[in-house]
């Protein structure tokens, strides 16, 4: 070997060694930085804080108010047909008797058929107002005979108030008004104007309630600082790796569309089928949608959730959550493995209804499927529909909105550096001190969609401490709320209103 060639080879080897050393040093540096970020996570207060003894005496009596409201079967319907008009009217009149100081001191207006708007003028007109929302309609109880206490009994028994609305969501309406009643009795009022906006048809879209209220507030020129509506619970034990209950405050809400897939066929006798039938085309299209999920993305909301959660989890999780610049692929893979966390990462597509022929031995001349889609903030309804169309069109299948009037764009992500967020955090410390507020992506629909143009920020929290077992009562059998939990909910609203 010539000397020059030998020197060249040695130089190349030395360069490779140097590159390897630099790579190792770089990897070591990355590990050190990641560990340092995890180790320097702001220290959390010790878990296990409790309310001072006797705190709930302050809101005692709210259980009778809720029980009375539950006894009105205010079940809503999409077109209003079949609704118990007397129950809705009686409910509205009940409020006058249950909250006399509110009605003597606040302006109450009936907005349209299913809207109630209370206005509590604040002391400082320079402050932007707040909007506190809830709805007073409920879903039916088809299995009423199987309930331990009737769905509209309003029984106070076994330490609970029982019936429809105790969790979803007359509970928030009653506790908000009861808090106002107590503050008025004490001669107190908020610094900023507070609007109590209550709709009577949220369960069927809110177009006759919240939509009308929002339109009226817009006509009045209202531009609110923040809005609080129903949302995530104060989750007790739902996230096993967190060391305390988590108040899941929705700062964003997914969009909604039902996509109708359609495939045409020639019909005929099933003994002589074509190579690909209309039903077969729909089956292939549905399978293709499930095989090609929307891409996973760590949105601002999810990143904020993980960042705020990191002080309250153990080291392996803290390392992941504090270093998303490095660990995002791992977090996406882990969250994508379970339906509940997968929904936080992407637009979801769930086949919910399939139809074909009405008879066993007849080919379908039209086969259809419904795909229920929840759209991640940052994406659009039109983009979602375009993607589905691209997936199913090779199978001769078309896609279009199934219920165009019920399509909802994703709602914008609200900030956590905001007066509204800080007020909610402070109210939680005074009512649920063992919990910590974390930003959350809310996948279900709420009335907040109707208010998007008249408020800076929208937050979604149901201030009740609940386990996964408790949540089975929402739209389910034996819906109920513990009396102490209910009193704490009223205490939350009292602290919130007094602070804003």
C-alpha positions as CSV (number, residue, x, y, z in Angstrom):
1,X,0.0,0.0,0.0
2,X,1.3,3.4,-0.9
3,X,2.0,5.8,1.9
4,X,-0.4,8.3,0.5
5,X,-3.2,5.8,0.3
6,X,-2.5,4.6,3.9
7,X,-2.6,8.2,5.2
8,X,-5.9,8.8,3.3
9,X,-7.4,5.7,4.9
10,X,-6.2,6.6,8.4
11,X,-7.6,10.1,7.9
12,X,-11.0,8.7,6.9
13,X,-11.0,6.3,9.9
14,X,-10.1,9.2,12.3
15,X,-12.9,11.3,10.8
16,X,-15.4,8.5,11.3
17,X,-14.2,8.0,14.9
18,X,-14.5,11.7,15.5
19,X,-18.0,11.8,14.0
20,X,-19.0,8.8,16.2
21,X,-17.6,10.5,19.3
22,X,-19.5,13.7,18.4
23,X,-22.7,11.6,17.9
24,X,-22.3,9.9,21.2
25,X,-21.6,13.2,22.9
26,X,-24.6,14.7,21.2
27,X,-26.8,11.8,22.3
28,X,-25.4,12.1,25.9
29,X,-26.2,15.9,25.8
30,X,-29.7,15.2,24.7
31,X,-30.2,12.8,27.5
32,X,-28.7,15.2,30.0
33,X,-31.0,18.0,28.8
34,X,-34.1,15.8,28.9
35,X,-33.3,14.6,32.4
36,X,-32.5,18.2,33.5
37,X,-35.9,19.4,32.2
38,X,-37.7,16.6,34.0
39,X,-35.8,17.1,37.2
40,X,-36.4,20.9,37.2
41,X,-40.2,20.5,36.8
42,X,-41.8,23.0,39.1
43,X,-42.5,21.3,42.4
44,X,-46.2,20.5,43.1
45,X,-47.9,21.2,46.4
46,X,-48.3,18.1,48.5
47,X,-51.2,16.0,47.5
48,X,-54.2,15.4,49.8
49,X,-55.4,18.9,50.6
50,X,-58.8,19.1,52.1
51,X,-61.5,21.7,52.7
52,X,-61.6,23.1,56.2
53,X,-64.2,21.5,58.4
54,X,-67.6,23.0,58.1
55,X,-67.0,24.6,54.7
56,X,-70.0,22.8,53.1
57,X,-72.4,24.3,55.7
58,X,-72.0,27.4,53.7
59,X,-73.9,25.9,50.7
60,X,-76.3,23.5,52.6
61,X,-79.8,23.5,51.2
62,X,-78.8,23.4,47.5
63,X,-79.8,19.8,47.4
64,X,-83.5,20.7,47.9
65,X,-83.2,23.3,45.1
66,X,-81.8,20.7,42.7
67,X,-84.3,18.1,43.7
68,X,-87.2,20.4,42.8
69,X,-85.7,21.1,39.4
70,X,-85.2,17.5,38.6
71,X,-88.9,16.8,39.2
72,X,-89.7,18.6,36.0
73,X,-89.3,16.2,33.0
74,X,-87.8,18.7,30.6
75,X,-86.9,16.2,27.9
76,X,-86.0,18.0,24.6
77,X,-86.5,16.9,21.0
78,X,-85.0,18.1,17.7
79,X,-88.2,19.6,16.3
80,X,-90.0,20.3,19.6
81,X,-92.7,17.8,18.9
82,X,-93.4,15.5,21.8
83,X,-91.9,17.9,24.3
84,X,-93.7,18.4,27.6
85,X,-94.4,22.1,27.2
86,X,-95.9,22.3,30.7
87,X,-92.8,20.8,32.3
88,X,-90.6,23.5,30.6
89,X,-93.0,26.3,31.6
90,X,-93.3,25.0,35.2
91,X,-89.5,24.7,35.4
92,X,-89.1,28.3,34.5
93,X,-91.7,29.4,37.1
94,X,-90.1,27.2,39.8
95,X,-86.9,29.2,39.4
96,X,-88.7,32.3,40.6
97,X,-89.7,30.6,43.8
98,X,-86.4,28.8,44.4
99,X,-84.2,31.9,43.9
100,X,-86.2,34.9,45.0
101,X,-83.2,37.2,45.6
102,X,-81.9,36.5,42.1
103,X,-85.2,37.4,40.6
104,X,-85.5,40.6,42.7
105,X,-82.0,41.8,41.9
106,X,-81.0,40.5,38.5
107,X,-82.6,41.2,35.2
108,X,-84.3,38.0,33.8
109,X,-85.3,37.7,30.2
110,X,-86.9,34.8,28.4
111,X,-85.1,34.5,25.0
112,X,-87.2,32.7,22.4
113,X,-88.7,29.4,23.3
114,X,-85.9,27.8,25.2
115,X,-83.6,30.5,26.4
116,X,-83.2,32.2,29.8
117,X,-80.8,35.1,30.3
118,X,-80.0,36.6,33.7
119,X,-77.9,39.8,33.9
120,X,-76.0,40.7,37.1
121,X,-74.5,44.2,36.6
122,X,-70.9,44.4,37.9
123,X,-69.4,47.2,39.9
124,X,-66.7,48.0,37.2
125,X,-68.1,48.7,33.8
126,X,-64.6,48.7,32.3
127,X,-64.2,45.0,32.9
128,X,-65.4,42.7,30.2
129,X,-68.3,40.5,31.3
130,X,-68.3,36.8,32.0
131,X,-70.9,34.3,30.8
132,X,-71.9,31.3,32.9
133,X,-73.7,28.7,30.9
134,X,-75.8,25.6,31.6
135,X,-78.8,23.8,30.1
136,X,-82.0,22.7,31.7
137,X,-83.1,20.1,29.1
138,X,-82.3,16.4,29.7
139,X,-82.3,13.2,27.7
140,X,-85.1,10.6,28.1
141,X,-84.9,7.7,30.5
142,X,-86.2,4.7,28.5
143,X,-85.5,2.2,31.3
144,X,-87.2,4.2,34.1
145,X,-88.6,1.1,35.8
146,X,-85.1,-0.2,36.4
147,X,-83.9,2.9,38.2
148,X,-83.3,2.6,42.0
149,X,-85.0,6.0,42.3
150,X,-87.2,7.3,39.5
151,X,-85.5,9.5,36.9
152,X,-87.7,12.4,37.7
153,X,-88.3,11.7,41.4
154,X,-85.7,14.2,42.7
155,X,-85.3,11.9,45.7
156,X,-82.8,12.8,48.3
157,X,-81.8,9.4,49.6
158,X,-78.6,7.4,50.5
159,X,-76.6,10.6,50.5
160,X,-77.5,11.5,46.9
161,X,-79.9,13.6,44.9
162,X,-81.4,11.2,42.2
163,X,-82.6,11.9,38.7
164,X,-82.1,13.3,35.2
165,X,-80.1,16.5,35.4
166,X,-78.2,15.8,38.6
167,X,-75.1,15.3,36.5
168,X,-76.1,16.6,33.1
169,X,-76.6,19.4,33.7
170,X,-79.3,21.1,35.8
171,X,-76.7,20.7,38.5
172,X,-74.7,23.6,37.1
173,X,-77.7,25.9,36.6
174,X,-78.9,25.3,40.1
175,X,-75.6,25.7,41.8
176,X,-74.7,28.8,39.9
177,X,-78.0,30.5,40.8
178,X,-77.8,29.2,44.4
179,X,-74.3,30.8,44.7
180,X,-75.7,34.1,43.4
181,X,-78.6,33.8,45.9
182,X,-76.1,33.4,48.8
183,X,-73.9,36.2,47.6
184,X,-76.9,38.5,47.4
185,X,-78.0,37.5,50.9
186,X,-74.5,38.6,52.0
187,X,-74.7,41.9,50.2
188,X,-72.0,41.0,47.7
189,X,-71.8,41.4,44.0
190,X,-69.2,40.7,41.3
191,X,-66.8,43.3,39.9
192,X,-67.6,42.5,36.3
193,X,-71.0,41.9,34.8
194,X,-72.1,38.3,34.8
195,X,-74.5,36.8,32.4
196,X,-76.2,33.5,33.3
197,X,-77.1,31.9,30.0
198,X,-79.3,28.9,30.2
199,X,-80.6,26.9,27.2
200,X,-83.4,24.4,27.1
201,X,-82.3,22.3,24.1
202,X,-78.6,21.6,24.3
203,X,-79.1,17.9,24.0
204,X,-80.6,18.4,20.5
205,X,-78.2,21.1,19.2
206,X,-79.1,24.3,21.1
207,X,-80.6,26.1,18.2
208,X,-83.7,27.3,20.1
209,X,-81.8,28.1,23.3
210,X,-78.1,29.0,23.3
211,X,-78.1,30.1,19.7
212,X,-80.9,32.6,20.4
213,X,-79.2,33.8,23.6
214,X,-75.9,34.3,21.8
215,X,-77.6,36.2,19.0
216,X,-79.2,38.5,21.5
217,X,-75.9,39.2,23.3
218,X,-74.3,39.9,20.0
219,X,-77.1,42.4,19.2
220,X,-76.4,44.0,22.6
221,X,-72.8,44.4,21.6
222,X,-71.5,42.1,24.3
223,X,-67.9,40.9,24.0
224,X,-67.1,38.7,27.0
225,X,-63.8,38.0,28.6
226,X,-64.6,34.4,29.1
227,X,-67.3,31.8,29.2
228,X,-67.7,28.7,31.4
229,X,-70.0,25.8,30.4
230,X,-70.3,22.1,31.1
231,X,-67.2,20.0,30.2
232,X,-64.7,17.7,31.8
233,X,-65.2,16.4,35.4
234,X,-62.9,16.7,38.3
235,X,-61.5,13.3,37.4
236,X,-60.8,11.1,40.5
237,X,-58.6,8.2,39.7
238,X,-59.2,8.3,35.9
239,X,-55.6,8.8,35.1
240,X,-53.8,6.3,37.2
241,X,-50.4,7.9,36.8
242,X,-51.5,11.2,38.4
243,X,-51.1,11.7,42.1
244,X,-54.3,13.7,42.6
245,X,-57.7,14.5,41.0
246,X,-57.5,16.5,37.8
247,X,-60.0,19.2,36.9
248,X,-60.2,18.6,33.2
249,X,-61.0,22.1,31.9
250,X,-61.8,22.0,28.2
251,X,-60.0,24.8,26.4
252,X,-61.0,23.4,23.0
253,X,-63.8,21.4,21.5
254,X,-63.8,19.0,18.6
255,X,-65.9,19.7,15.5
256,X,-68.6,17.3,14.4
257,X,-70.0,15.8,11.2
258,X,-71.9,12.7,10.3
259,X,-70.7,11.6,6.9
260,X,-73.1,9.6,4.8
261,X,-71.5,7.0,2.5
262,X,-73.6,5.8,-0.4
263,X,-73.1,3.0,-3.0
264,X,-75.6,2.3,-5.8
265,X,-76.3,-1.2,-7.1
266,X,-78.7,-2.8,-9.5
267,X,-80.7,-4.8,-7.0
268,X,-82.0,-8.2,-8.1
269,X,-82.1,-11.7,-6.7
270,X,-79.3,-12.6,-4.3
271,X,-78.8,-15.9,-6.1
272,X,-77.1,-14.1,-9.0
273,X,-74.9,-11.4,-7.3
274,X,-72.5,-9.1,-9.2
275,X,-68.8,-9.4,-8.4
276,X,-69.0,-6.3,-6.2
277,X,-72.4,-5.4,-4.7
278,X,-73.5,-2.1,-3.3
279,X,-73.2,-3.6,0.2
280,X,-69.7,-4.9,-0.7
281,X,-68.6,-1.5,-1.9
282,X,-69.8,0.1,1.3
283,X,-68.0,-2.6,3.3
284,X,-64.7,-1.9,1.5
285,X,-65.1,1.8,1.9
286,X,-65.7,1.5,5.7
287,X,-62.7,-0.9,6.0
288,X,-60.5,1.6,4.1
289,X,-61.5,4.5,6.4
290,X,-60.6,2.4,9.5
291,X,-57.4,1.3,7.9
292,X,-56.3,4.9,7.2
293,X,-56.8,6.9,10.4
294,X,-56.3,10.6,10.3
295,X,-52.7,11.6,11.3
296,X,-51.8,12.1,14.9
297,X,-50.9,15.6,16.1
298,X,-50.0,17.0,19.4
299,X,-52.1,20.2,19.4
300,X,-51.6,23.2,21.6
301,X,-54.3,21.9,23.9
302,X,-52.7,18.5,24.3
303,X,-49.2,20.0,24.8
304,X,-50.6,22.3,27.4
305,X,-52.3,19.3,29.1
306,X,-49.1,17.3,29.3
307,X,-47.0,20.3,30.4
308,X,-49.5,21.2,33.2
309,X,-49.8,17.6,34.2
310,X,-46.0,16.9,34.5
311,X,-45.6,18.1,38.1
312,X,-48.2,15.6,39.3
313,X,-46.8,12.4,37.7
314,X,-43.9,10.1,38.4
315,X,-40.5,10.3,36.8
316,X,-41.0,8.1,33.7
317,X,-44.1,10.1,32.6
318,X,-42.5,13.4,33.6
319,X,-39.5,12.7,31.4
320,X,-41.9,12.1,28.5
321,X,-44.3,15.0,29.1
322,X,-41.5,17.6,29.7
323,X,-39.6,16.7,26.6
324,X,-42.1,16.6,23.8
325,X,-39.4,18.1,21.4
326,X,-37.8,14.7,21.8
327,X,-40.5,12.3,23.0
328,X,-43.4,13.3,20.8
329,X,-43.3,10.1,18.7
330,X,-43.3,7.9,21.9
331,X,-46.2,9.9,23.4
332,X,-48.2,9.6,20.1
333,X,-47.7,5.9,20.0
334,X,-48.7,5.4,23.6
335,X,-51.7,7.7,23.4
336,X,-52.8,6.1,20.1
337,X,-53.1,2.7,21.8
338,X,-56.2,3.5,23.8
339,X,-59.5,4.9,22.4
340,X,-59.8,7.6,25.1
341,X,-56.3,9.1,24.6
342,X,-56.3,8.4,20.8
343,X,-59.2,10.8,20.5
344,X,-57.0,13.6,21.8
345,X,-54.5,13.1,19.0
346,X,-56.5,13.0,15.8
347,X,-59.8,13.4,14.0
348,X,-61.7,10.2,14.6
349,X,-64.0,8.3,12.3
350,X,-66.5,5.9,13.8
351,X,-68.8,3.8,11.6
352,X,-72.1,3.8,13.5
353,X,-74.9,2.8,11.1
354,X,-75.0,0.4,8.1
355,X,-77.9,-0.3,5.8
356,X,-78.6,-2.3,2.6
357,X,-81.4,-4.4,1.4
358,X,-84.6,-4.8,3.5
359,X,-84.8,-8.5,2.7
360,X,-82.4,-11.4,3.1
361,X,-82.5,-12.7,-0.5
362,X,-82.6,-9.3,-2.3
363,X,-79.6,-7.3,-3.4
364,X,-79.5,-3.7,-2.3
365,X,-80.0,-1.1,-4.9
366,X,-78.6,1.4,-2.4
367,X,-76.3,0.6,0.5
368,X,-75.3,3.3,3.0
369,X,-73.1,3.8,6.1
370,X,-72.9,6.7,8.6
371,X,-69.4,7.7,9.8
372,X,-69.5,9.8,13.0
373,X,-66.5,12.2,12.9
374,X,-65.0,14.3,15.6
375,X,-62.7,16.9,14.1
376,X,-59.5,18.0,15.8
377,X,-59.0,21.8,16.3
378,X,-56.8,23.1,13.5
379,X,-58.6,21.0,10.9
380,X,-61.9,21.8,9.0
381,X,-65.1,20.2,8.1
382,X,-64.4,20.6,4.4
383,X,-60.9,19.2,4.7
384,X,-62.2,16.2,6.6
385,X,-64.9,15.5,4.0
386,X,-62.4,15.8,1.2
387,X,-60.1,13.2,2.8
388,X,-63.0,10.8,3.3
389,X,-64.0,11.3,-0.3
390,X,-60.5,10.5,-1.5
391,X,-60.5,7.2,0.5
392,X,-63.9,5.9,-0.6
393,X,-64.2,7.1,-4.2
394,X,-62.0,4.2,-5.6
395,X,-64.7,1.9,-4.4
396,X,-67.5,3.7,-6.3
397,X,-68.8,5.2,-3.0
398,X,-69.8,8.8,-2.5
399,X,-69.5,10.9,0.7
400,X,-71.6,13.8,1.8
401,X,-72.9,15.4,5.1
402,X,-75.7,13.3,6.5
403,X,-77.2,16.1,8.5
404,X,-75.9,19.4,7.1
405,X,-77.6,21.6,9.7
406,X,-75.8,19.8,12.5
407,X,-72.3,20.1,11.1
408,X,-70.0,22.0,13.6
409,X,-66.5,23.3,12.9
410,X,-63.9,22.7,15.6
411,X,-63.9,25.4,18.2
412,X,-60.8,27.6,18.7
413,X,-58.3,26.7,21.4
414,X,-58.5,29.1,24.4
415,X,-55.5,30.4,26.3
416,X,-54.4,29.3,29.7
417,X,-52.7,32.7,30.3
418,X,-56.1,34.5,30.8
419,X,-58.1,36.0,33.6
420,X,-60.8,33.4,33.1
421,X,-58.5,30.5,33.5
422,X,-56.9,32.0,36.6
423,X,-60.4,32.7,38.1
424,X,-61.4,29.0,37.6
425,X,-58.1,27.8,39.2
426,X,-58.7,30.0,42.2
427,X,-62.3,28.9,42.6
428,X,-61.2,25.3,42.5
429,X,-58.6,25.9,45.2
430,X,-61.5,27.2,47.4
431,X,-63.8,24.3,46.7
432,X,-61.8,21.3,45.5
433,X,-58.3,21.9,47.0
434,X,-57.2,18.4,46.4
435,X,-57.5,18.8,42.6
436,X,-55.5,20.7,40.0
437,X,-56.7,22.3,36.8
438,X,-55.3,21.0,33.6
439,X,-56.2,22.0,30.0
440,X,-58.2,19.4,28.1
441,X,-59.6,18.6,24.7
442,X,-63.3,18.1,25.0
443,X,-64.6,15.6,22.4
444,X,-68.4,15.9,23.1
445,X,-70.5,18.8,21.9
446,X,-71.7,21.7,24.1
447,X,-73.6,24.9,23.7
448,X,-70.3,26.8,23.6
449,X,-70.3,26.5,19.8
450,X,-73.0,29.1,19.7
451,X,-70.9,31.7,21.6
452,X,-67.6,31.5,19.7
453,X,-68.0,35.0,18.2
454,X,-68.8,36.9,21.4
455,X,-66.1,35.8,23.9
456,X,-62.3,35.9,24.1
457,X,-62.0,32.5,25.8
458,X,-64.3,29.5,26.4
459,X,-63.8,27.0,29.2
460,X,-65.7,23.7,29.8
461,X,-65.7,22.2,33.3
462,X,-68.4,20.3,35.2
463,X,-67.3,21.1,38.8
464,X,-68.1,17.7,40.3
465,X,-65.6,15.2,41.7
466,X,-66.3,12.0,39.7
467,X,-64.9,8.6,39.0
468,X,-65.3,6.6,35.9
469,X,-68.1,4.7,37.7
470,X,-69.9,7.9,38.5
471,X,-69.9,9.0,34.9
472,X,-71.9,5.9,33.9
473,X,-74.9,7.9,35.2
474,X,-74.5,10.6,32.5
475,X,-77.2,9.7,30.0
476,X,-77.4,6.3,31.8
477,X,-79.3,4.6,34.5
478,X,-79.4,5.9,38.1
479,X,-78.0,9.4,37.4
480,X,-77.3,10.9,40.8
481,X,-75.0,13.3,42.6
482,X,-73.7,13.1,46.2
483,X,-75.0,15.8,48.4
484,X,-71.5,16.8,49.6
485,X,-70.3,16.9,46.0
486,X,-73.2,19.1,45.0
487,X,-72.5,21.5,47.9
488,X,-68.9,21.8,46.7
489,X,-70.1,22.6,43.2
490,X,-72.2,25.5,44.7
491,X,-69.1,26.5,46.7
492,X,-67.1,26.6,43.4
493,X,-69.6,29.0,41.8
494,X,-69.7,31.2,44.9
495,X,-65.9,31.5,45.0
496,X,-65.8,32.1,41.2
497,X,-68.5,34.8,41.0
498,X,-67.1,36.6,44.1
499,X,-63.7,36.8,42.5
500,X,-64.6,38.1,39.1
